Amino acid sequence: MMLPEKIRALSVSIGDREQAGQLLKTSNYEFRYLDQDPDQPAMALLMSPREKLTWQAGDLFPSMDQNLPEGDLFMRIREMFPKQPMTPMHLLALVGRNGIGRLGYSLADQPEVAAPRSLSKAELLKTRYTPEVFNELIAAYLSTGAGIAGMQPKIMVPDRPTVPVPSLIVKAASPAYPGLAANEYLCLSAARGAGIEVPEFALSDDGQMLILDRFDMVMHDNGRVERLGFEDIAALAGLRVRDILSDRKYQGSYQRVAELLRQLQLHSDNLHRYFQQVAFSVMVRNGDAHLKNFGVLYRSANDVWLAPMFDVVTTSIYQYTQYQGGPELEDRTLALKVFAGRHQTRAYPTVQELHDFGRRICGVSQPAQVLETIAQYMHQTLEDAKGDARVPAALLAKMQAAWETGLMYVR
């Protein structure tokens, strides 16, 4: 798929509404609702057509910026299109209709791309992973849209011919982070057991690929697919985090996220669920629970709720380097501060601090009970994994050691 050298305009669909709006790029960005109906679906939660029909900004609108490919996927796109400009407009054209949420992008007068063969979840789970296999999947499905943002190797795959956009997310193994798929599988298993809402998920037979159902699509009994609006917290806070500004997703605190959710007037149950997500990340030593890994789903400004927990792994078992040739470091801090304030740090909270965060910031009456439930299923997941051939013994031993630190919150 070749794109024009310059892209000045893209048609924007919102859910089932084709060509609901137009995105223009001149010296600034401009989004226009093409329908005069103030009750039409909003392009973004805070950009209602009831307020105005034309919006302008110096940079790409955050609700669009949130789905631009980054990290591994961006580099793969760069390799596949070495002579193709990769402006945000070009990347949105590649994302097409496949991004998380209900926004879709297309070039005017662009012919429809033939849909690739659908792959069932059962077929994917039996596929033996190799880097070449994953590259083939990317090449096959990139023509229908890149779809997924983030640093980890992952793509979207259509699992049935009747669904117009990919409905499965495939996350692959990574040489830099061995066992990453199995790592996230164990984290999601413990979270699901503890009653934390997560997407449907499964681990491939060889333990190298994690297959997840998209959480922003609702399959109705009559076969209709409803696409929900989705915005991550970085987008809701007006932060554009792509490329060299990616550190912005690590700026802020979990307290400020809770305050933002409260400003959206979500039901109090959502703050309880948010505390579960934060507490779980603390206890499994997930140091990458940044602003893009929390978000909301919505149908309208009056129907908004916290998205399920996603992208959760035990990061403390991996080492990283801050710069090429630098020393290898261990991940010993959270992605965000727990409490707001200039003198606060990203250090993991004490038991008392975590209880205080739950009770005072999230309105949870019995935070200790939440931690006890999480600990129970962390322990149960580790026990169950001992008989799972897909989980390498070395990985399990590292995760058990990391989780022992988290289990101290209930001892």
Secondary structure in CASP SS format (residue, H / E / C, confidence):
PFRMAT SS
TARGET T0000
AUTHOR 0000-0000-0000
METHOD secondary structure of the structure
MODEL  1
M C 1.00
M C 1.00
L C 1.00
P C 1.00
E C 1.00
K C 1.00
I C 1.00
R C 1.00
A E 1.00
L E 1.00
S E 1.00
V E 1.00
S E 1.00
I E 1.00
G C 1.00
D C 1.00
R E 1.00
E E 1.00
Q E 1.00
A E 1.00
G E 1.00
Q E 1.00
L E 1.00
L E 1.00
K E 1.00
T C 1.00
S C 1.00
N C 1.00
Y E 1.00
E E 1.00
F E 1.00
R E 1.00
Y E 1.00
L C 1.00
D C 1.00
Q C 1.00
D C 1.00
P C 1.00
D C 1.00
Q C 1.00
P C 1.00
A C 1.00
M C 1.00
A C 1.00
L C 1.00
L C 1.00
M C 1.00
S C 1.00
P C 1.00
R C 1.00
E C 1.00
K C 1.00
L C 1.00
T E 1.00
W E 1.00
Q E 1.00
A E 1.00
G C 1.00
D C 1.00
L C 1.00
F C 1.00
P H 1.00
S H 1.00
M H 1.00
D H 1.00
Q C 1.00
N C 1.00
L C 1.00
P C 1.00
E C 1.00
G H 1.00
D H 1.00
L H 1.00
F H 1.00
M H 1.00
R H 1.00
I H 1.00
R H 1.00
E H 1.00
M H 1.00
F C 1.00
P C 1.00
K C 1.00
Q C 1.00
P C 1.00
M C 1.00
T C 1.00
P H 1.00
M H 1.00
H H 1.00
L H 1.00
L H 1.00
A H 1.00
L H 1.00
V H 1.00
G C 1.00
R C 1.00
N C 1.00
G C 1.00
I C 1.00
G C 1.00
R C 1.00
L E 1.00
G E 1.00
Y E 1.00
S E 1.00
L C 1.00
A C 1.00
D C 1.00
Q C 1.00
P C 1.00
E C 1.00
V C 1.00
A C 1.00
A C 1.00
P C 1.00
R C 1.00
S C 1.00
L C 1.00
S C 1.00
K H 1.00
A H 1.00
E H 1.00
L H 1.00
L H 1.00
K H 1.00
T C 1.00
R C 1.00
Y C 1.00
T C 1.00
P H 1.00
E H 1.00
V H 1.00
F H 1.00
N H 1.00
E H 1.00
L H 1.00
I H 1.00
A H 1.00
A H 1.00
Y H 1.00
L H 1.00
S C 1.00
T C 1.00
G C 1.00
A C 1.00
G C 1.00
I C 1.00
A C 1.00
G C 1.00
M C 1.00
Q C 1.00
P C 1.00
K E 1.00
I E 1.00
M E 1.00
V E 1.00
P C 1.00
D C 1.00
R C 1.00
P C 1.00
T C 1.00
V C 1.00
P C 1.00
V C 1.00
P C 1.00
S C 1.00
L E 1.00
I E 1.00
V E 1.00
K E 1.00
A E 1.00
A C 1.00
S E 1.00
P C 1.00
A C 1.00
Y E 1.00
P C 1.00
G C 1.00
L H 1.00
A H 1.00
A H 1.00
N H 1.00
E H 1.00
Y H 1.00
L H 1.00
C H 1.00
L H 1.00
S H 1.00
A H 1.00
A H 1.00
R H 1.00
G H 1.00
A C 1.00
G C 1.00
I C 1.00
E C 1.00
V C 1.00
P C 1.00
E C 1.00
F E 1.00
A E 1.00
L E 1.00
S C 1.00
D C 1.00
D C 1.00
G C 1.00
Q C 1.00
M E 1.00
L E 1.00
I E 1.00
L E 1.00
D E 1.00
R C 1.00
F C 1.00
D C 1.00
M E 1.00
V E 1.00
M E 1.00
H C 1.00
D C 1.00
N C 1.00
G C 1.00
R C 1.00
V E 1.00
E E 1.00
R E 1.00
L C 1.00
G E 1.00
F E 1.00
E E 1.00
D E 1.00
I H 1.00
A H 1.00
A H 1.00
L H 1.00
A C 1.00
G C 1.00
L C 1.00
R C 1.00
V C 1.00
R C 1.00
D H 1.00
I H 1.00
L H 1.00
S H 1.00
D H 1.00
R H 1.00
K H 1.00
Y H 1.00
Q C 1.00
G C 1.00
S E 1.00
Y H 1.00
Q H 1.00
R H 1.00
V H 1.00
A H 1.00
E H 1.00
L H 1.00
L H 1.00
R H 1.00
Q H 1.00
L C 1.00
Q C 1.00
L C 1.00
H C 1.00
S H 1.00
D H 1.00
N H 1.00
L H 1.00
H H 1.00
R H 1.00
Y H 1.00
F H 1.00
Q H 1.00
Q H 1.00
V H 1.00
A H 1.00
F H 1.00
S H 1.00
V H 1.00
M H 1.00
V C 1.00
R C 1.00
N C 1.00
G C 1.00
D C 1.00
A C 1.00
H C 1.00
L H 1.00
K H 1.00
N H 1.00
F C 1.00
G E 1.00
V E 1.00
L E 1.00
Y E 1.00
R E 1.00
S E 1.00
A C 1.00
N C 1.00
D E 1.00
V E 1.00
W E 1.00
L E 1.00
A C 1.00
P C 1.00
M C 1.00
F C 1.00
D C 1.00
V C 1.00
V C 1.00
T C 1.00
T H 1.00
S H 1.00
I H 1.00
Y C 1.00
Q E 1.00
Y E 1.00
T C 1.00
Q C 1.00
Y C 1.00
Q C 1.00
G C 1.00
G C 1.00
P C 1.00
E C 1.00
L E 1.00
E E 1.00
D C 1.00
R C 1.00
T C 1.00
L C 1.00
A C 1.00
L C 1.00
K E 1.00
V C 1.00
F C 1.00
A C 1.00
G C 1.00
R C 1.00
H C 1.00
Q C 1.00
T C 1.00
R C 1.00
A C 1.00
Y C 1.00
P C 1.00
T C 1.00
V H 1.00
Q H 1.00
E H 1.00
L H 1.00
H H 1.00
D H 1.00
F H 1.00
G H 1.00
R H 1.00
R H 1.00
I H 1.00
C C 1.00
G C 1.00
V C 1.00
S C 1.00
Q C 1.00
P H 1.00
A H 1.00
Q H 1.00
V H 1.00
L H 1.00
E H 1.00
T H 1.00
I H 1.00
A H 1.00
Q H 1.00
Y H 1.00
M H 1.00
H H 1.00
Q H 1.00
T H 1.00
L H 1.00
E H 1.00
D H 1.00
A H 1.00
K C 1.00
G C 1.00
D C 1.00
A C 1.00
R C 1.00
V C 1.00
P C 1.00
A H 1.00
A H 1.00
L H 1.00
L H 1.00
A H 1.00
K H 1.00
M H 1.00
Q H 1.00
A H 1.00
A H 1.00
W H 1.00
E H 1.00
T H 1.00
G H 1.00
L H 1.00
M H 1.00
Y H 1.00
V H 1.00
R C 1.00
END
